[in-house]
Amino acid sequence: MDLFDRLRAARPEAWRAYVEHRFVADLGDGTLPKAAFDAYLVQDWLFLIQFARAYALAVYKGRDLADMRAAQAGLAAILDVEMDLHVRLCERRGIPLAVLETTPEHRATVAYTRFVLDTGLRGDLLDLHVALAPCIVGYAEIATRLMERPGALDPANPYAEWIVEYAGDVYLQVARAARTHLDRLAERSLTEARFADLAEIFARASLLEADFWSMGLEAAVD
């Protein structure tokens, strides 16, 4: 069992609240309201900006060049690839860049991203990557599960593109690399006494992910 599996098993109810959220279920069968997904997309773009800062912090926190290169690769993936893909997806859904750039952060976005940044500032690189892990690895797990649901990839499902993106080989490799790097960090700084604190960081990040989904659902009823 790798560190990620241990963290997930320590607080299974927090993980289930995230990966089994109604937003996820409705996305999988195509019944998620358009307003919910669009609100999520806009906030996710703002979320990525703060996650880029978290990876920049990881460069600073790195103890060696391998740490710094791993963090730089994550930063480049967000700034040079993922954000551009996000903008194009939003444009296809009628959300122009001007809307992304002028929409304020929702309180759920602020709560989650500042928790990650604060965790990284107060702790070391392992603390920071544990806070990042639910997002990175969780999306791969969610999308892979949804791929197995009947009709999830039906052309009539407006969210099939999202599922395919996060269940694709490129993103799955990103998730695997994140787990491997987490284990590398654990080998040099994890103690059993420290595990409880890391499990709490992981659980809080998972619950904040669930709150992020809830933010999308709330937008559909406003």
N, C-alpha and C positions, 0 to 999 in steps of 0.2 A: 504494500500500500504506500503510494507516494504521499508527500506532504499535502497536496491538494485534496486527495481522498480523505486523509485524516481530518483535515479542517472541515470538510463538508459533513463528515460523519459525526463530528463533535456537536453540531447544532443542526440536525436534519430538518427541524421545523422551519428554521430561517431559510434554508436552501429551497425547500418546497414552496414557501411563500413567494419566492422569486421565480423559479422555473415552472411552477404550475399555476401561475397567476392567470386570472380570467382574460387579461389582455393577450397573453400568449395563446390561450386556447382559442379565443375568437379570431386571432390573427391566422391561426392554423386552418380554421375552417372557412375563412373568408367573411365572417359575419362582423368583424370589428368595424365600428363606424368610421367613415372616412375622416371625420373631424378628430377622432381619437388618434388615428395614425399620423395625421398631418401635424397635430400638436406635438406628438412624440418626435417626429422628424425634426421639427424646428428646434426643440429643446435638445435633441441629441447632437445637433450641430454645435450648439453652445457648450454642451457637455464635452465634445471633442476638443474644443479650445482649451478647456481646463485640464483635460487628460494629457494634452500635449505639454502643458506646463508640468504635470506630474512626471512625465518622462524626462523633461529637461532637468527636473530636480534629481531624478535617478542618475543622470549623467554626473551631476555634482556629487552625489552621495557614493558613487562607485569607488570601490577600494582598489580596483586594478583596471587595466585597459579592457579586459574582457567584459567587466561590468559596464564600463562606459560605452563600449561598442554595442552591447545588447540594448542599452537604453537609447542610444542614438538611432539604432535601427527602428525601434518603436516610435520614436519621435518623427523620423522621416516618413514612416508608413502613414502616420496620421496626417502630417502636413502636406505631403507630396502625393498621396494616393487616396486615403480614405475621405478626406474633406472634399476633394474634387468629385469623387464618386457621389458623395452625399449631396453636393450642390446639383449635380446632374439629375439625380433621382428626384430632388425637390422640384426642379424646374419642370420635369415631366409630369409632376402632379400639380402644376400651376402655382408653385411657391417660388417666387423670384429671390435672387440673392439679396435684394434690398430688404425683404422681409426678414431673412435670416440675420442680417446685420443690424436691424433696428428693434428686434423683439427682445424684451428684457428676459433675464433668466427667471424661470419659475422657482419658487421656494424649494421644490424637490430637487431641482438641478443644483441650486446653491448648497443645500444640505449635503448632498452626496459628494459633489466635487470638492467642497471645502473640507469634508471629513477625510477624503483621500489625501489632499495636500497637507492638512494638519498632521495626519498620521505620519506622513513622510518627513515633515519638518521636525517633529518631536522624536521620531524613532530613527532606525537605521534602514538600510536598503531592504532587508527582509520584511520589516513592518510595511514599507511602502508597497512592495510587490504582493504581499498578502492582501492589502486593501484593493489593489488593482485586479487581482485574480478573478473574483466573481464575475466581473464584466467580461473580461477577455475569454475565459474558459466557459462561462455560463452561456454566452451567446452560441457557441459551437454546440453545446449540449442541447440547448433549446431547439436550434434549427435542425439538428440531426434527428431529434425525436419527431419534430413536425414533419420531416420528410417521409416518415413511415406512416403518417396518418392518411387514410383514403381521401383523395380529393385535395390534399394540401397543395399539390403542384398543378392542379387543374388550371387551364388558361383563364377560367372564370374567377379564380381567386386573385384578387388585386394585390395580394401580398406574397404571391409565389416568388417574385423576384427577390424579396428580402430573405426568404427562406433559403433559396438557392445560393445566395451570396454568402450567408453565414454557415451553410452546410457544405460549401465547396472545398476542394482540396487546398486552395491557397489559404483560406481562413483556418481550416482545421490544422494546417501546419503551424500557423501563428499560435493557436491554442496549445498545441503540443510543445512548442518551444517555450511558452510561458510556464508550463508545468515543469519542464526540465530545468529552466533557470531557477525556479522556486526551490527545487531540490538542491541545486548547486549552492544557493545561498544558505539553505538549511544545514548543509554539511559543515559549514564553517561557523555558524552562529546559533543554531537551534539547541536549546536544552529542554528537558522535560518540564522544568520549572517555568520556562517561558511559553510553553505551548498554550497554556490556558489564555494568556493575553493575546496571542496570535489568533486563537479560535474566536475570541470576542471581536477582534478587528474584522475577521472574515464574516462572522455572523452579522455584524452591523452593516457592513458593505452589502451583503445579500439583502437585508431588509430595506436598505436605501434603494437598491435596485427595484424591489417590489413597489416602493413608494413612487418610483419613476414611472412604472407601468400605470399605477393608479392615477397619476397626474394626467396621463393620456386619456383614460376613461372619463375622468372628471371633466375634461375639456369638451367631451361629446354631449354633456348634459347641461353645460353652462348656457 
